[in-house]
C-alpha cells in the first residue's frame, strides 16, 4: 500500500478524495480472497474490488477449524454527529494488520436514507475507510434492493388478496384455489418500504379509484432497513432458516384476530427467492487492504443494529481476529449484540471496544448539543477539563454495561485535533479506575499507524478470561425483561405502558410460542432515556412504552419507547446537494 496519511489528512482532503486516491492501490478482489484462504469457486466477483462469498461452501469446508477471537465495537451515547464507530472499526482492523495479525471486519451496509441525508455512508472516514466507497455507498451488490422487492411483494400479495376477496364470491375464489381469509382492513401490520428518508410517505392512502385499482385503505412506508426482512437477513443461519422465518411474517390479522402470514398468502416462497442471493456476504477491504465483510444493514434504534450472523461465522473461520460493529451506543447496539445476536449465533465475544470522544463527553457535560450542518459551538474547540469530567458519567455507564456481560471493555479515545493532553489524561484516568483498558487512537488521521496502541490493547484484552452471560433467559416474562433492560441498562426508575402496549404485551405473553421470542427495544440513540434531550446519565426517569410490535419472522417482540418513527425524514441541508458526477470521467464526488 503506497498511500501515505501525510499526503492527505494534513492537507484537509475530504473523505471521498482520500478514498479516490486509495482506490488506485486496492488489492484486486480475487487476490484478497486468496489471501484470506477463499477458493476460486467460493467467490462471485462484482467488478475488480467487490465480491460475494458462498458462505455455505466455506463453512462446510472449514467446519472443523477453530474460530478466531471475536471483538465487538460499541460506543458511549453519541452526539447527533456520531463518534466514529465505523471509523474506529476500520482503524482497529488496520492497526491489527500492522501488527501482522490475520484480521477481518464485519460492518453493516449503509442505507440510502442516511447516505443521501445527513449521516453519510458509514464507510468510516479519513485514513480508516471501507473501500471502494462508491459501490459501498450506492447499493453495493443489491441486498437492500432484494429486501425492498421481497417486502413490497408481500404487501402486493396482501392488498391484491383483499381486493379480490372484496369483489368476488366464495365460488370464484375457490375456482382460483383460494379460501377467503377475511383480512381485517383495520389490522394490517405491513406497509411498503423504500431506501430513502421520505417523511411524506409515513401515512398514505392506497387503492383510490375503482374496483380494479386495489383495496382502498390507509397504509404507510418505512425505510427499507427497518423492514423485518432486514432483521431476518441479519439473523438467518441458512436458506432453510430464511424460508422458515419469512413464512412466519405477520402481514395482518383476520376479523377474528387470527394472524395472516406470508405463508397464508402463499407469497413466502417468492419473497425468499428475491432474498436468496442476499444471504451471501459481500467482501470489500479497508483502505490498507484488510478484508471487510459488509452484510445486512438494520438500524439499532429501530431494529437489531447488527451485521449478519453469517458474516461473523464466516469471518471467524477465516481469521485469527474478527471485529464486528454494533449500531449506536452500548445501551442499544451492544445490548442487542449481547442478548440477541450472541444468543442466536452461539458465538462468545472475547472483548468489546467502547468508542469515546472528548466532543461527546463535553456534550454530556453540558456543552450545547452540536447540530449537523452547523458550525460547532466554541466549547468544543477550547480546552475544558470540567466539561469532560462531568460527561464521564455517561462513558462510565456504558463501560458498566459491557462489564455486566462478562466481557473485557476497552475504551478507545477516538482522538480529534482539538483534544488536549489534559482532557485525554482525565478520560484515561477515570476509565482505568473503573476497570477498563484504555487506548488513544489517531486512526482517522493516520490509519493503522495511528491505531497501533488500540490494536495492542485489544489483542491483550482478547487473552483475558471472559465470563460471558446473557442478561435474561427467554423464559422470563416480557415485562420482567423490559424492566431489567430499562433499569439495569438504561438506568430508569420505573416503566410505564400505554393501554394499547399493555394489551398487546399481555396477548403476546399468553402465546406459548411468542412468549419465547427475543426482546428488541426501540428507543432514541441520543440518550440513555427515551428523551433525546436528556444527556449524561439521567436519574429517576420513567421509561414510557407506547406500543409493542411483533416481528414473528425475526422472532422478536419489539417494545417502542417514545415517538420513534420507522421512516426518518430528510433534513433541510441533505448530503445529496453535494453529490455529483464528473461528466468527463464518470466519477462520483461528494460521498462521505
BAKE-121696 format. One line per 5 residues: number of its first residue (from 1); their letters; for each residue x negated, y negated, z negated of C-alpha. Coordinates in nm, 2 decimals, decimal comma. Layout:
BAKE-121696
NUM> A> X:Y:Z; ...
END
This chain:
BAKE-121696
1> XXXXX> 0,00:0,00:0,00; -0,17:-0,32:0,11; 0,08:-0,58:0,00; -0,06:-0,78:-0,30; 0,16:-0,97:-0,55
6> XXXXX> -0,07:-1,27:-0,54; 0,02:-1,33:-0,18; 0,39:-1,38:-0,25; 0,51:-1,44:-0,61; 0,27:-1,72:-0,68
11> XXXXX> 0,39:-1,90:-0,36; 0,76:-1,88:-0,46; 0,86:-1,63:-0,20; 1,22:-1,52:-0,21; 1,31:-1,15:-0,27
16> XXXXX> 1,41:-1,08:0,08; 1,09:-1,24:0,21; 0,88:-1,01:-0,02; 1,09:-0,72:0,09; 1,04:-0,80:0,46
21> XXXXX> 0,66:-0,82:0,41; 0,65:-0,50:0,20; 0,86:-0,30:0,46; 0,57:-0,33:0,71; 0,38:-0,09:0,47
26> XXXXX> 0,65:0,15:0,37; 0,59:0,53:0,39; 0,79:0,70:0,66; 1,07:0,89:0,51; 0,95:1,23:0,63
31> XXXXX> 0,61:1,17:0,47; 0,77:1,05:0,15; 0,99:1,37:0,14; 0,69:1,59:0,20; 0,50:1,41:-0,08
36> XXXXX> 0,76:1,50:-0,34; 0,80:1,86:-0,23; 1,10:1,85:0,00; 1,11:2,08:0,30; 1,20:1,96:0,65
41> XXXXX> 1,54:2,13:0,66; 1,63:1,97:0,33; 1,62:1,62:0,46; 1,86:1,44:0,70; 1,69:1,12:0,83
46> XXXXX> 1,88:0,79:0,89; 1,61:0,60:1,08; 1,25:0,57:0,97; 1,29:0,49:0,60; 1,62:0,63:0,47
51> XXXXX> 1,74:0,99:0,44; 2,00:1,21:0,27; 1,88:1,52:0,08; 2,05:1,85:0,09; 2,08:1,89:-0,29
56> XXXXX> 2,22:2,24:-0,27; 1,92:2,38:-0,09; 1,68:2,20:-0,31; 1,84:2,30:-0,64; 1,87:2,66:-0,53
61> XXXXX> 1,50:2,68:-0,42; 1,38:2,51:-0,74; 1,63:2,66:-0,99; 1,35:2,82:-1,20; 1,13:2,51:-1,21
66> XXXXX> 1,14:2,33:-1,54; 1,29:1,98:-1,55; 1,07:1,67:-1,58; 1,11:1,41:-1,86; 1,44:1,22:-1,85
71> XXXXX> 1,44:0,84:-1,91; 1,74:0,60:-1,92; 1,72:0,22:-1,87; 1,97:0,01:-2,05; 1,97:-0,35:-2,20
76> XXXXX> 2,09:-0,60:-2,46; 2,41:-0,79:-2,38; 2,33:-0,98:-2,07; 2,39:-1,34:-1,97; 2,60:-1,39:-1,65
81> XXXXX> 2,27:-1,40:-1,46; 2,17:-1,04:-1,55; 1,85:-0,95:-1,73; 1,67:-0,73:-1,48; 1,76:-0,37:-1,54
86> XXXXX> 1,72:-0,26:-1,18; 1,40:-0,47:-1,15; 1,27:-0,30:-1,47; 1,36:0,04:-1,34; 1,17:-0,02:-1,02
91> XXXXX> 0,88:-0,17:-1,22; 0,86:0,11:-1,46; 0,85:0,37:-1,18; 0,58:0,17:-1,01; 0,38:0,14:-1,33
96> XXXXX> 0,41:0,52:-1,39; 0,30:0,57:-1,03; -0,01:0,36:-1,10; -0,09:0,59:-1,39; -0,10:0,88:-1,14
101> XXXXX> 0,23:1,03:-1,27; 0,47:1,21:-1,04; 0,78:0,99:-1,09; 1,12:0,93:-0,94; 1,41:0,69:-0,99
106> XXXXX> 1,78:0,70:-0,95; 2,00:0,39:-0,92; 2,34:0,31:-0,80; 2,44:0,19:-0,45; 2,54:-0,17:-0,46
111> XXXXX> 2,89:-0,27:-0,38; 2,96:-0,53:-0,11; 3,16:-0,73:-0,36; 2,86:-0,84:-0,57; 2,63:-0,84:-0,27
116> XXXXX> 2,84:-1,10:-0,09; 2,93:-1,28:-0,41; 2,71:-1,39:-0,70; 2,52:-1,10:-0,85; 2,33:-0,99:-0,54
121> XXXXX> 2,24:-0,64:-0,41; 2,09:-0,48:-0,72; 1,78:-0,37:-0,54; 1,56:-0,52:-0,81; 1,36:-0,83:-0,74
126> XXXXX> 1,02:-0,99:-0,69; 0,75:-0,72:-0,66; 0,97:-0,45:-0,81; 1,24:-0,36:-0,55; 1,40:-0,06:-0,38
131> XXXXX> 1,35:-0,07:-0,01; 1,44:-0,10:0,27; 1,65:-0,39:0,14; 1,89:-0,45:0,43; 2,03:-0,09:0,46
136> XXXXX> 2,03:-0,06:0,08; 2,25:-0,37:0,06; 2,47:-0,32:0,36; 2,64:0,01:0,34; 2,34:0,25:0,34
141> XXXXX> 2,45:0,59:0,48; 2,82:0,53:0,44; 2,90:0,67:0,10; 3,12:0,38:-0,01; 3,29:0,38:0,33
146> XXXXX> 3,37:0,75:0,28; 3,52:0,67:-0,07; 3,73:0,39:0,08; 3,86:0,62:0,35; 3,93:0,91:0,12
151> XXXXX> 4,10:0,68:-0,14; 4,31:0,50:0,12; 4,41:0,82:0,29; 4,56:0,93:-0,05; 4,77:0,61:-0,06
156> XXXXX> 4,87:0,65:0,31; 4,99:1,00:0,22; 5,19:0,88:-0,08; 5,36:0,59:0,10; 5,44:0,80:0,40
161> XXXXX> 5,59:1,06:0,19; 5,81:0,81:0,01; 5,92:0,66:0,34; 6,02:1,00:0,48; 6,20:1,11:0,16
166> XXXXX> 6,39:0,78:0,15; 6,51:0,80:0,51; 6,57:1,18:0,57; 6,77:1,46:0,43; 6,65:1,77:0,24
171> XXXXX> 6,72:1,97:0,55; 6,50:1,75:0,76; 6,22:1,77:0,50; 6,25:2,15:0,48; 6,22:2,17:0,86
176> XXXXX> 5,88:2,00:0,83; 5,77:2,23:0,55; 5,82:1,97:0,28; 6,01:1,97:-0,05; 6,14:1,65:-0,20
181> XXXXX> 5,90:1,51:-0,46; 6,14:1,23:-0,59; 5,85:0,99:-0,64; 5,94:0,70:-0,87; 5,85:0,38:-0,69
186> XXXXX> 5,81:0,21:-1,03; 5,55:0,46:-1,14; 5,30:0,45:-0,86; 4,95:0,46:-1,01; 4,75:0,44:-0,69
191> XXXXX> 4,68:0,14:-0,47; 4,43:0,06:-0,19; 4,06:-0,02:-0,22; 3,81:-0,23:-0,03; 3,45:-0,31:-0,10
196> XXXXX> 3,48:-0,69:-0,14; 3,58:-0,91:-0,43; 3,92:-1,02:-0,29; 4,14:-1,16:-0,57; 4,42:-1,24:-0,32
201> XXXXX> 4,48:-0,86:-0,29; 4,52:-0,78:-0,66; 4,90:-0,78:-0,62; 5,07:-0,73:-0,28; 5,40:-0,62:-0,13
206> XXXXX> 5,38:-0,34:0,14; 5,63:-0,18:0,37; 5,81:-0,51:0,48; 6,01:-0,48:0,80; 6,23:-0,19:0,90
211> XXXXX> 6,25:0,18:0,80; 5,97:0,26:1,04; 5,73:0,03:0,85; 5,67:0,24:0,54; 5,83:0,23:0,20
216> XXXXX> 5,89:-0,12:0,06; 5,72:-0,16:-0,28; 5,47:-0,35:-0,48; 5,12:-0,24:-0,45; 4,76:-0,35:-0,52
221> XXXXX> 4,40:-0,34:-0,42; 4,10:-0,26:-0,63; 3,73:-0,29:-0,54; 3,60:0,03:-0,39; 3,36:0,11:-0,67
226> XXXXX> 3,65:0,11:-0,92; 3,81:0,40:-0,73; 3,85:0,72:-0,93; 3,67:0,88:-0,63; 3,36:0,69:-0,71
231> XXXXX> 3,36:0,82:-1,07; 3,41:1,17:-0,92; 3,11:1,13:-0,69; 2,90:1,04:-1,00; 3,02:1,35:-1,19
236> XXXXX> 3,08:1,62:-0,93; 2,84:1,92:-0,96; 2,90:2,06:-0,61; 3,16:2,09:-0,33; 3,39:2,32:-0,53
241> XXXXX> 3,39:2,08:-0,83; 3,45:1,78:-0,59; 3,75:1,96:-0,43; 3,90:2,06:-0,77; 3,87:1,71:-0,91
246> XXXXX> 4,02:1,54:-0,60; 4,32:1,78:-0,62; 4,38:1,66:-0,97; 4,40:1,29:-0,90; 4,74:1,14:-1,01
251> XXXXX> 4,88:0,91:-0,75; 5,23:0,86:-0,90; 5,50:1,02:-1,12; 5,83:1,15:-1,01; 6,16:1,03:-1,16
256> XXXXX> 6,14:1,29:-1,43; 5,80:1,18:-1,54; 5,60:1,46:-1,38; 5,26:1,39:-1,22; 5,23:1,37:-0,84
261> XXXXX> 4,88:1,47:-0,75; 4,67:1,47:-0,43; 4,73:1,84:-0,42; 5,11:1,79:-0,44; 5,08:1,56:-0,14
266> XXXXX> 4,87:1,81:0,05; 4,61:1,55:0,11; 4,33:1,67:-0,13; 4,16:1,88:0,14; 4,14:1,59:0,39
271> XXXXX> 4,02:1,35:0,11; 3,75:1,60:0,03; 3,65:1,62:0,40; 3,59:1,24:0,40; 3,37:1,28:0,09
276> XXXXX> 3,17:1,58:0,18; 2,85:1,42:0,32; 2,86:1,16:0,05; 2,77:1,44:-0,20; 2,41:1,44:-0,07
281> XXXXX> 2,19:1,17:-0,25; 2,02:0,90:-0,05; 1,64:0,88:-0,06; 1,46:0,54:-0,04; 1,15:0,41:-0,21
286> XXXXX> 1,01:0,14:-0,43; 0,81:-0,14:-0,30; 0,50:0,06:-0,39; 0,61:0,39:-0,23; 0,76:0,59:-0,52
291> XXXXX> 1,08:0,79:-0,43; 1,41:0,64:-0,54; 1,74:0,82:-0,51; 2,04:0,59:-0,46; 2,37:0,77:-0,52
296> XXXXX> 2,72:0,66:-0,64; 2,80:0,30:-0,75; 3,06:0,27:-1,03; 3,06:-0,05:-1,23; 3,00:0,00:-1,61
301> XXXXX> 3,26:-0,25:-1,74; 3,55:-0,09:-1,54; 3,41:0,26:-1,47; 3,14:0,51:-1,58; 2,85:0,29:-1,46
306> XXXXX> 2,60:0,56:-1,37; 2,43:0,70:-1,06; 2,52:1,06:-0,99; 2,45:1,38:-1,19; 2,35:1,54:-0,87
311> XXXXX> 2,07:1,28:-0,81; 1,94:1,33:-1,16; 1,94:1,71:-1,14; 1,76:1,69:-0,81; 1,50:1,44:-0,92
316> XXXXX> 1,42:1,62:-1,24; 1,32:1,92:-1,03; 1,11:1,72:-0,80; 0,92:1,50:-1,05; 0,75:1,51:-1,39
321> XXXXX> 0,92:1,18:-1,50; 1,26:1,07:-1,38; 1,40:0,72:-1,46; 1,78:0,66:-1,43; 1,97:0,34:-1,49
326> XXXXX> 2,29:0,27:-1,68; 2,50:-0,03:-1,60; 2,50:-0,34:-1,82; 2,42:-0,31:-2,19; 2,38:-0,02:-2,43
331> XXXXX> 2,73:-0,07:-2,57; 2,88:0,01:-2,23; 2,64:0,17:-1,99; 2,43:0,36:-2,24; 2,73:0,47:-2,44
336> XXXXX> 2,88:0,63:-2,12; 2,54:0,78:-2,02; 2,52:0,93:-2,37; 2,87:1,06:-2,42; 3,00:1,12:-2,07
341> XXXXX> 2,71:1,17:-1,82; 2,49:1,38:-2,05; 2,78:1,57:-2,19; 2,89:1,68:-1,84; 2,54:1,73:-1,69
346> XXXXX> 2,39:1,91:-2,00; 2,07:1,71:-1,94; 1,89:1,58:-2,25; 1,71:1,25:-2,23; 1,36:1,20:-2,37
351> XXXXX> 1,36:0,82:-2,40; 1,56:0,51:-2,34; 1,44:0,17:-2,24; 1,63:-0,14:-2,37; 1,56:-0,43:-2,14
356> XXXXX> 1,54:-0,77:-2,32; 1,47:-1,13:-2,20; 1,39:-1,43:-2,40; 1,65:-1,60:-2,19; 1,93:-1,37:-2,32
361> XXXXX> 1,81:-1,40:-2,68; 1,83:-1,77:-2,66; 2,18:-1,74:-2,52; 2,28:-1,52:-2,81; 2,11:-1,76:-3,05
366> XXXXX> 2,33:-2,05:-2,95; 2,19:-2,20:-2,63; 2,46:-2,29:-2,36; 2,56:-1,99:-2,15; 2,38:-2,01:-1,81
371> XXXXX> 2,61:-2,01:-1,51; 2,52:-1,85:-1,17; 2,46:-2,12:-0,91; 2,40:-2,40:-1,17; 2,06:-2,53:-1,30
376> XXXXX> 1,95:-2,36:-1,62; 2,02:-2,57:-1,93; 1,69:-2,72:-2,07; 1,70:-2,49:-2,37; 1,58:-2,21:-2,15
381> XXXXX> 1,27:-2,39:-2,02; 1,15:-2,52:-2,36; 0,99:-2,32:-2,64; 1,24:-2,25:-2,92; 1,15:-1,96:-3,15
386> XXXXX> 1,45:-2,05:-3,37; 1,70:-1,96:-3,09; 1,51:-1,64:-3,02; 1,52:-1,54:-3,39; 1,90:-1,60:-3,40
391> XXXXX> 1,95:-1,40:-3,09; 1,75:-1,10:-3,20; 2,05:-0,96:-3,39; 2,21:-0,87:-3,06; 1,90:-0,69:-2,93
396> XXXXX> 1,85:-0,50:-3,26; 2,22:-0,39:-3,25; 2,15:-0,23:-2,91; 1,83:-0,07:-3,04; 2,05:0,07:-3,31
401> XXXXX> 2,30:0,22:-3,06; 2,02:0,41:-2,89; 1,89:0,54:-3,22; 2,23:0,67:-3,31; 2,20:0,91:-3,01
406> XXXXX> 1,87:1,05:-3,15; 1,66:0,92:-2,86; 1,34:0,71:-2,89; 1,41:0,35:-2,80; 1,15:0,14:-2,61
411> XXXXX> 1,22:-0,23:-2,59; 1,09:-0,38:-2,26; 1,04:-0,76:-2,29; 1,11:-0,85:-1,92; 0,87:-1,15:-1,91
416> XXXXX> 0,96:-1,48:-1,75; 0,70:-1,75:-1,68; 0,88:-1,98:-1,93; 0,83:-1,74:-2,22; 0,57:-1,84:-2,48
421> XXXXX> 0,34:-1,62:-2,67; 0,51:-1,72:-3,00; 0,86:-1,62:-2,86; 0,73:-1,29:-2,73; 0,55:-1,22:-3,06
426> XXXXX> 0,87:-1,28:-3,25; 1,06:-1,03:-3,04; 0,78:-0,77:-3,07; 0,75:-0,80:-3,44; 1,13:-0,77:-3,50
431> XXXXX> 1,17:-0,47:-3,28; 0,87:-0,28:-3,42; 1,01:-0,34:-3,77; 1,33:-0,19:-3,65; 1,15:0,13:-3,55
436> XXXXX> 1,13:0,07:-3,17; 0,83:0,08:-2,95; 0,77:-0,24:-2,76; 0,61:-0,34:-2,43; 0,58:-0,67:-2,24
441> XXXXX> 0,62:-0,63:-1,87; 0,54:-0,86:-1,58; 0,67:-0,62:-1,31; 0,88:-0,89:-1,14; 0,56:-1,09:-1,08
446> XXXXX> 0,30:-0,82:-1,04; 0,49:-0,50:-0,96; 0,34:-0,18:-1,10; 0,02:-0,36:-1,22; 0,24:-0,57:-1,44
451> XXXXX> 0,43:-0,27:-1,58; 0,13:-0,06:-1,70; 0,19:-0,13:-2,07; 0,55:-0,04:-2,03; 0,47:0,28:-1,84
456> XXXXX> 0,22:0,39:-2,11; 0,46:0,32:-2,39; 0,74:0,51:-2,22; 0,51:0,80:-2,15; 0,42:0,81:-2,52
461> XXXXX> 0,79:0,79:-2,62; 0,87:1,09:-2,39; 0,63:1,31:-2,60; 0,82:1,24:-2,93; 1,06:1,49:-3,06
466> XXXXX> 1,43:1,39:-3,00; 1,73:1,48:-3,20; 1,99:1,41:-2,93; 2,35:1,44:-3,05; 2,68:1,32:-2,90
471> XXXXX> 2,88:1,06:-3,08; 3,20:1,27:-3,09; 3,35:1,60:-2,98; 3,62:1,62:-2,72; 3,85:1,80:-2,97
476> XXXXX> 3,86:1,47:-3,17; 4,20:1,28:-3,11; 4,17:0,98:-2,88; 4,25:0,73:-3,14; 3,97:0,85:-3,36
481> XXXXX> 3,73:0,85:-3,07; 3,83:0,49:-2,97; 3,79:0,37:-3,33; 3,45:0,54:-3,36; 3,32:0,37:-3,04
486> XXXXX> 3,48:0,04:-3,15; 3,33:0,04:-3,50; 3,00:0,23:-3,45; 2,90:0,09:-3,11; 3,08:-0,25:-3,07
491> XXXXX> 3,09:-0,34:-3,44; 3,47:-0,40:-3,45; 3,65:-0,41:-3,78; 3,99:-0,28:-3,65; 4,15:-0,16:-3,33
496> XXXXX> 4,50:-0,27:-3,22; 4,71:-0,12:-2,95; 4,98:-0,29:-2,74; 5,30:-0,09:-2,74; 5,25:0,04:-2,38
501> XXXXX> 4,90:0,15:-2,46; 5,02:0,32:-2,78; 5,29:0,50:-2,59; 5,05:0,63:-2,32; 4,79:0,74:-2,56
506> XXXXX> 5,04:0,95:-2,76; 5,16:1,11:-2,44; 4,81:1,20:-2,33; 4,72:1,33:-2,68; 5,01:1,57:-2,67
511> XXXXX> 4,90:1,72:-2,33; 4,67:2,01:-2,42; 4,46:1,96:-2,10; 4,44:1,58:-2,10; 4,36:1,56:-2,47
516> XXXXX> 4,02:1,71:-2,39; 3,93:1,45:-2,13; 3,64:1,22:-2,18; 3,68:0,86:-2,31; 3,57:0,59:-2,06
521> XXXXX> 3,62:0,25:-2,22; 3,69:-0,06:-2,00; 3,55:-0,38:-2,16; 3,37:-0,70:-2,08; 2,99:-0,66:-2,04
526> XXXXX> 2,93:-1,02:-2,17; 3,00:-0,95:-2,53; 3,00:-0,66:-2,78; 3,36:-0,76:-2,85; 3,64:-0,78:-2,60
531> XXXXX> 3,60:-1,16:-2,57; 3,32:-1,26:-2,33; 3,27:-1,59:-2,51; 3,16:-1,43:-2,83; 2,78:-1,39:-2,82
536> XXXXX> 2,53:-1,24:-3,06; 2,69:-0,98:-3,29; 3,05:-1,08:-3,36; 3,18:-0,99:-3,70; 3,52:-0,89:-3,83
541> XXXXX> 3,68:-0,89:-3,48; 3,98:-0,68:-3,37; 3,95:-0,48:-3,05; 4,27:-0,50:-2,86; 4,37:-0,21:-2,63
546> XXXXX> 4,62:-0,35:-2,38; 4,66:-0,04:-2,16; 4,54:0,32:-2,12; 4,48:0,46:-1,77; 4,45:0,82:-1,67
551> XXXXX> 4,19:0,95:-1,42; 4,28:1,32:-1,41; 4,03:1,39:-1,13; 3,74:1,24:-1,31; 3,89:1,39:-1,63
556> XXXXX> 3,88:1,05:-1,81; 4,13:0,87:-2,04; 4,05:0,50:-1,99; 4,14:0,25:-2,26; 4,14:-0,10:-2,13
561> XXXXX> 4,02:-0,38:-2,35; 4,13:-0,74:-2,28; 4,21:-0,88:-1,93; 3,95:-0,68:-1,72; 4,06:-0,66:-1,35
566> XXXXX> 3,98:-0,37:-1,12; 3,95:-0,63:-0,84; 3,70:-0,90:-0,91; 3,72:-1,24:-0,75; 3,49:-1,42:-0,51
571> XXXXX> 3,33:-1,74:-0,66; 3,31:-2,08:-0,50; 2,95:-2,05:-0,41; 2,91:-1,69:-0,29; 2,60:-1,53:-0,15
576> XXXXX> 2,75:-1,48:0,19; 2,70:-1,85:0,25; 2,32:-1,79:0,26; 2,31:-1,46:0,45; 2,25:-1,49:0,83
581> XXXXX> 2,09:-1,31:1,12; 1,79:-1,43:1,32; 1,93:-1,42:1,67; 1,58:-1,38:1,82; 1,46:-1,09:1,61
586> XXXXX> 1,78:-0,94:1,48; 1,65:-0,96:1,12; 1,90:-1,03:0,84; 1,80:-1,30:0,60; 1,93:-1,43:0,27
591> XX> 1,99:-1,10:0,09; 1,88:-1,09:-0,27
END
